[in-house]
Amino acid sequence: MKDFPFKQVKIKENTVRRTFTMDVDTSELVWHMDREDRVVKVLEGASWYLQMDNELPTKLIEGKEYFIPKMCFHRIIKGTSNLILEIQMLT
């Protein structure tokens, strides 16, 4: 089974909470794509960024939601605190 650079807890049927700690190795935060559309809400985190394919990184802001389309490469860039996200998978 593959290890992930985050801890995840299921909140609802289609919603999870992910926590990335400050001590995560930046080499683990790789470009990837997901099989479904997602809405990501930032619950906590300082100086973390989201980078979508062929775009400049965007600073993640607490309380804001970000839409990530399915099959679109993206990654997060490490910040200066823990990062807690609520991720809703859209079907």
N, C-alpha and C positions, 0 to 999 in steps of 0.2 A: 504494500500500500504506500502511495506517495505521501511524503510529508509536505505540508503547506506552510508558508511563512506567516500564518495567522491562526487564531483560535476562532472557532465558529460555533454559534448556538442558534438553533432553530427557534424563531419567534412565533411564526404562523406557518400555514401550509406552504406559502410561496415567499416567505420573508425570513431572512437570517440576519444575525448581528455578528460582524467580524471585527476582531481586535488585532491590530498590528502593533507590536511593542517597539519601543525605541531601540531595542537591541537587535532588531531584525537585520540580517546581513543584506546590504543593498543588492548583492548578486542574486538574491532570491526574488527580487521584485522585477520579474521578467515581463516582456511583451507577451500578451496572450489575447485570445478571443473567447467569447462565450456563445453558447448555442441558443440563447434567448435574449430578448431585450431586457434591460434592467434599469431600474431607477435606484440610484444610490444617494442616501441621505447621510451627511456628515454629522455625527452626534458629538464628536470631540476630536481635536487634533490641531496642532500648530505647525505651520510651514510645510505641510504635505501638498503634493501636486498630482494632478491627473493629466496624463498626456495621451491624446488620441492620435491615431495613425495620421501622419502628414500634417500635424498641428503642433504649435508650441505648447509647452506645459501651462496648465491653468491652476492657480492656487485654489486648494480646497478650503471652503469657508464653512465654519460650523453653522448648522441649521439649514444650509442650502442643499437642494437636490440636483443631481446630475443624471442625464439620460445617456445610457450606453447602448447603442444599437447592437443587435446580434451580429456575429461574425465580423466585427470591427476590431482590429488590433488596438490595444491600449495597455497602459501600465500606470502604476503609481510611483511617485518619487518620494523617498524618505524625508520626513520632517524632523522636528526637534522635540516631539512628545509622542505619546501613544496615539494611535489613530483608531477611532471606533466608528464603524459604518453600519447603517441599516440598509440592507439590500433586498429590494423587492424584484422577483423574477416575474416578468410579464409573459403571458402566453397568448 
